[in-house]
Amino acid sequence: MATQDDNLLKKVISHAKEYGFVFPSSEIYDGLSAVYDYGQNGVELKNNIKEYWWKFMTQTQENIVGLDSAIFMHPTIWKASGHVDAFNDPMVDNKDSKKRYRADVLVEDAIGKLEDKIEKEVEKAAKRFGETFDANMFKSTNGRVVEYQKKIDEANMRLKNAMTNGNMDEMRQLIVDLEVADPISGTRNWTEVRQFNLMFSTEMGSVAEDTNKIYLRPETAQGIFVNFLNVQKTGRMKIPFGIAQIGKAFRNEIVARQFIFRMREFEQMEMQFFVKPGEEMQWYEFWKAKRMKWHQTLGLGSENYRYHDHLNLAHYANAACDIQFNFPMGFKELEGIHSRTDFDLKSHEKFSGKKLQYFDSETNQNYVPYVVETSVGLDRMFLSVLSSAYKEEKLAAAEGKEEGNERVVLTIPPALAPNKVAILPLMKKDGLPEKALAILNDFKHDFRCYYEDKDTIGRRYRRMDAIGTPFCVTVDHQTLQDDTVTVRDRDTMKQERISIQNLKSQIQDAVSMANLLKKI
């Protein structure tokens, strides 16, 4: 069961700024709410996450190809997709704290608290009854648990109906009935619930009279759908096949908070998989399992992931679930897997007047394919890696000799680490910097290296720990005699003497993206 750790999130935010991972955007002008810039280490980590996703999708899957569609698109696309009419969030304000919240999230959080109460009852009973305990039997017979479950089922059904019908009065009543209190003021003094459209609009055209209202895309998926036939025909693609894309999307989030978890400008890694109608559910299950394996292969802890099925389906979906991650804020959505049916392609056919159909040569039939989507937020992926990697460690006496009795280390998966190896001359004299730079120049074409010759070696080790560098290579006077160096492992802090001749292959093996992909 996840617990919220606001303190950890604050530490991660502070660390991310201090060590060049994430900066508040426009900071010298007091910043811009919910917009962030990625620093020198952040951009490397971000690019490595992209590479891990891109290579998995387009290189290890023989039937998926890539695309990079434009951010600006014809405005009718967003009418066809339903975003102009239906891309709204239900918002509610607390009159005392003056804070605004998404009404559906407040309800979901209240339901989550009821689910937590059930888990606590089960845990208590399990301790009481020991090995003979039957959790399912307990849940179905214990009066308190049955009552909690009844409340959960009723609230879920009311939420689904309110969202489907756009009934904002019922949404507010649900908040009242669940006795939802504002987390800041602690009061239940709520305004009416209202709908807000999340798309940013702008004008295209050089003269004011000729302007045409267009939108910054709120998702990358539509660029894939409108290029479906272009890619299929030029790539001679046969169904089932997928189109993958990484790109920026923009949403005018009324409630944007929790660092880079929810931003107004963010990056998505999406893949639309086109399948024969009737086969979408087996592919939906296939991609659910495949994407979970991709996440868990990073080694951030299998217990930190879980599936969450959607009860309130989007207008285009017939099945949907999230892969949730245990962030410092608790379990939250990291990736969505959706069975989008043929809604998008059929809608674009209707609005464009052009056929978007696939000709199946085996059955001699034309049909509009169904689509299974996988969509992961790159910024959320970044936060999942950074927050799970952040560790504060007390050190044993021997380890403390390096520099102090504690350290902050980022145990970033080596293949994703911004720098793979630090080359450190023990002293800035006696030819040691020259030898270290010679090693750097040999290594830099194979992986990203970091060179530093200032400060004591212990302090330099600590800095490398803090930015997540997996290996530190120290060049000392013995190196000049026998061509060996000391290699220090970030996670264990153990050091071993290795020949320079064998060094590159050993590091390459440990930080290889290919080796990581082979495990999936």
N, C-alpha and C positions, 0 to 999 in steps of 0.2 A: 504494500500500500504506500503510495507516494505521499510525501509531506512537503509542504511549501517551505522553501528556505530563502527568505528575502535577503538574509545576510550574505549567502553565497552569491546571489545575483549581483549584489552591490560590489562584492569583491571581484567578481569576473569583469564587471563594467570598468572598475578602477584599473584592474590589471591590463585590460584590453587597451586602455588609453595610454597607460604608462609605458607599455612595451610595443607600441606601434601596430596594434591590431585594428582598433576601431576608434575613430575620433567623432565627436559631435560635428555635424556639418555647419559650416559658416561660423565657427566658434568665436572668432574675433569680433563678430557682430552679434554675440550672445546666442548664436545657434538658431536652428530652425527645427521646430517640433517634429519629432518622429522621422528625421532624416539624418543619415550617418554616412561618413566617409571611411573607407577601408585604408589603413596605413600600410607601411612597407611590408610588415609581416602578415597583416590581414589579407592583403591582396594575393600573396603567395599561397596562403592556406586556402583561400577562396578558389584560386585557379586550380589547385590540386584536387579539391572536392569536385569541381567541374570536370576535370580530366577523369577522375574515378567514375563519375556518372556517364560521361560521354563515351568513354572507351567500353564500358559495360554495355551500353545501349547499342552503339553503332559498330563496334569492332568485334565483340564476342557474340552478338546476335546476327545471324546471317541475313535476316529478313527485316532489319530496321535501318533506315537511312536518316541523314540529318537535314535540317533546314534552318535558315535564318531569315525570317520574314520581317517586314518593316513595322516600326512602332505605329506610324500613321497609316490608317486604312480607310477605305471608303466608309462614310458614316452609316450607310444602309446596312453594313455588316453587323453593326451593334443593334440595329432594329431587328434584323433576322435572328440574331443570337438570343434575343430576349433581354439584353442588358439595359436598353433604353427604358423599357417598361417594368422590368422585374428585378433589376440589380439594386435592391434596397436593403438596408439594415434597419430593424426596429430599435429605436433609441428611446431611452427614458432618463430623466434627470432627477437627482435627489435635491429637494428644495433647500435642505440645510447645508450640505457640503458643496452644493453648486456643481457637482461632478456629473458627467454624462456616461451612461453605460449602455451596452447592447442588451436589450431586454431578454433575448433568447439565451444569451450567455449567463445572465443572472439566474434564469430558471434552470439551466443545465448545471450550474454550480450548486444550486440548492438540491437538485436531484443527486448530484455527486456526493453531497454531505449525507444524504439518506443512505446511499450505497455504502459509504464509509461506516455508518452506524451498524449496518448489517454485518460487514466484515469484522468489526470489533466484537459483536455478539458471537460470531462464529469462532473467532480466536479465543475468546474467554471460555466458550463451551469445549473447544478442542483441548484446552489445558486441563479442564475439569474431568473430561471423560477419557482422555488418553487415546490409546490405539483403537479402541472399540468405537470411536466417534465416527458417525456418518454425517458429513456436512450437508448433503442434499436432503436427507431425512430431517435434519435439524431445521433447515431453512423452510421446509414445507409444513412443519408442525409447531415450531416455536411461535407463540402468540405475538410477541413483540416484533419478531422478524417478519411474520406474515403481514402485520399491519404496516410496517415500513415498505414492504414490497408492493402492497396495495396502493400506497401513496405514490410510489415511484411509477407504477404502471399507469395510474390515472393521470399524473402530471405529464408523462411522456405523450400520452394520447391527446391531452388537451393542447400541449405545445405543438404537436404535429398538425392538429386541426387548425389552430390559430395561425400558424405560419402558412399553411396551404391556402387558407381562405383570406389571408391578409387581415384577420380580425384583431385589431390593435387593442380594442376594449377588453377582449378575452385575455390577451397577453398581459395587460395590466392587472386584471383580476387574478390571474395565476400567480403573479408576483405577490399580490396581497395575501392570497390563500396559503402560499408557501411561507409566509411571514419572512420575506427576504428583507434583510436590513442592510443599509449602506455600510460598506466596510470601513469608511472613514468617519462618518458622523454617528453611525450606529442607529440611525433613525429609519423609519419606514415611510417617510414623507415624500412620496413619489409623484411626479407629474404624469400627464397622459403619455402614452407610448405613440411615437410618430415615426414615419418612414423617411429615410434619407437615401437619395441615390448617390452611389459611391464613385461615379465616373468623373474624371477631370475633363473639361471641354476647353477648346481653344478655337481660333479661326485660322483658316488657310486662305491666302490671297494677299495681293500687294495693295489693293485699294479697298477702303472700308466698305464701299457699296458692293464689291464683288466677293466679299468674304463668304466662306462656307464653313459652317460649324462642324468641327471634327473632334474626335475624342482621343485622348491618350489611352492606349489599350489597357483594359483592366485584367487581361489574361493573355497568354501567348497562344492558346489553343485555336482561336479563330483563324489565325494566320496559316495554321496547318490545314484546316478544313477547306479554306478557299483555294489552297494549292494542291488539294488532294489529287486531282486529275493530272496536273502538271508533273508532279513527282511520279505518279503511277505510270504514266505513259513514257516519260523520258527515261525512267529507271527500269522499265519493263517489269514492274513489280507485280507479283501474284499474291492474291489474298490467301492466307493472312499475312499482312505486313504492317510495319509501323513507321511513323515519322517522328523524329525526336528534335527538340528545340530547346535551347537555353536563351533566355532573354528577359529584358526588363518589363515590368508591368507596373501600373499606377492605380492606386485606389485612394480616394479621399476619405480615409478612415476618420470617423468622428472620434472614436476612442482608439488612439494609437499610443501604446505604452509597452512596458516590459522590454526596454532596450531594442534590439534588432528583431525581436519576435514578431512585432506587428508594426510595419512601416508604411509610409505613403508611396515610397518608391522602393521596389524590391525586385528580386530576380527569381525566376521560376525555371525549373528543369522539368519539362513536360514531354510525354510521349503518348501519341494517339495511335492505337493499334486497331487496324481495320479488319473486321472479321465477317464471315458469312452469317446472315441472320439466323438465329436459332442456336448458334455456337458461342454466343457472347458470354454465357454464364461459366462455361468451362474455361474460357480464356480469362475471365474475371478472377476465378479461383487460382489459375496459373500465375497471373501477375501479382496477386496478393502474396502468394508464397515466395515468388522470385524476388519481389522488392524487399520483403522482410529479411530474406537471406542476405541481400546486398547490404542492408543496414547492419545486421548482426555480425557480418564478416569483419567489420572494422574493429571489433573487440571492445566496444564501449560498455558491454554487459548486456546479455540477452534479457535479463530481468528488467531492463530499462525501456523495453518496447512492449507494446500491446496493441491489439486490434480494437477498434471501436466502430461498431456498425451504426450507420445513420438511420434513424427512424424518420426524420424529416428530410425526404429526398428532394433534390433540386428538380426544377421543372423538366429537365432533359433526361433524368436518370431512372433506371429501373432497379439498380442496386448500387450501394456506395458504402465505403468504409474508410476510416483513417488508420494509418499507422501512427500511434501516439508515442511520444518519448517522454521520459521522466526528466523534464527540465527543472531548474531551481524553483519554478512556479508550480511544480506538480506535473502530472501527465497532461500533455497538450498535443494538438495535431502537428505532425511533422510532414506527413505525406498523405495524399488522398488517392484512392483507387476507385474509379467510377465506371459503371457500365452506362454509357451515354445514349444507348440505342441508336436510331438513325435520325434523331432529332435535328442535329446540326446540319448535316448534308441535305436533308429534305427541306429544311427551312431556307438554306441558301439557294436551293433549286427554285423554290417558290419566289423568293425576293429578287433573284437575279434573272430568272427566266432561262437559265442554262442548266443542262442536264449534268448531274454529278453522280454518274452511275458507273459501275464496274461491269465489264463484259467477261463472263465466265466461259472460257472456251470449252471447258469440259462438259458443262451442262447446256451450252449454247443459250445462256440467259443473261439479260441485264438486270442488275439489282443495285439498290442503294445499300452499301455496307453498314453494319453496326460498328460501334466504336467502344473500345475499352481504353480508359485513360489512366495513366499514372502521372501524378503531379506532385513534385516535392519542392518546397521553398528552399532556395539556396541559402538565404540568410538564416533561416531556422536550422538548416543542416549545420551551418557554421557555428551557431550557438550551441547546438547539441554536442558538437566536438569540443568546443572551447570549455563549456561548463563541466562536462564530464572529465576533461583532462586536467582541470585546475585542482591542485593538491597542495596542502600545507603539511609539511612533514617535520616531526621531531627526529633528530639524528642521534645515532649512537656516537660515543666519544670518538671513536676512530674516524668516523665519517665527518664529524664536526670539525676536525682539524683542517679540512679544506677551507672553510670560512664560516664560522658560527655554528650554533647548535640546531638551527632549523633552516628550512629552505622552502621556497615556493617553486613548484615544478609543473610544467604542462606536459602530461604524458600523451601528447598527440600521436595517433598512429603514425609510425615512421614514414610511410608512403605519402602521408598528407602534410608532414611537417614543413614549415616554410624553408628552413635550411636543413640539409641532411647531415652536414658535418661542419664542425668548426676547426680550423687549423690555427693552432696557438703556439707561437714560439715561447719557450720558458722565460727567456730574457730578450731584451731589445738590443743585443750585442753579440759579439763572438761569432757572427755568421749565421746565427739561428734564424733571424727573420728571412734571410735570403733562402735558406733551406726550406723554410715553411712556405714561402711564396712559390718556390719551384714545385712543391707538392700541390699547392692550390692551382697553379696553372695547368698541371697535369689532370687534376680532378674536375675542373670547372666545366668541361664539356660534357661530363657524365651526369653530374648533379649539382644542385645549388650549394655553394660553400660560403662560409663566413670566416673572415680573417680578423684577428684582433691581437695587438701586442701591448696594449696599455693595461695597467693594474697588475695586482698579484694574480697568479694562476687560479687561486681559489675563488676570487671575485669573478674572474672571467667564467669559470665553471658555473657559478650561480646565475650569471646573466644568460648563459646558454640554456640552463634549466628553465629559466623564466620565459624563454621564447620557444621552448619545446624542441631544441636541437638534439637529435637522438645520440650523436657521437661527438666527442671532443678528442682531437688528435693533438698531442703535445710533442713538440720538437725540442729536444734537449741536447746536452753535449754528447751523450752517448749516441744520438742519432748521427752525428758527424763521424763517429768511429765505425758503427756497424750497420747503418741504414735501418735501424728499428725505431719505432715511435711508441709512445704510450697512448692507448685508446681507452677512453672512459665511456662507459655506458650510462646514458641519462637516467634510466629507471632503477638500475641496481647500484649505480655509482661505482661498480667494480672497474678496476683498471687492469689491462694486460698489455704485455709487450708484443708488438707485431712487426714483422718485416714490411717495409714500405712496398715491396714487391707484391705481397698478398693483400695489402690493405684495401685497394679499390674493389676487388671482387668480393671481399667480406662485407664491406659497407653496402655495395650494390645489391647483394643478396637480401640484406636486412631491410632496405628501404624501397625495394622494387615494387612499382605499381603492378607490374605483370604478375608477380607472385601473389599479390593480394587478390587480383581478379581471378586467378586460377582456383582460389579457394571457394568461390561462389558456386 
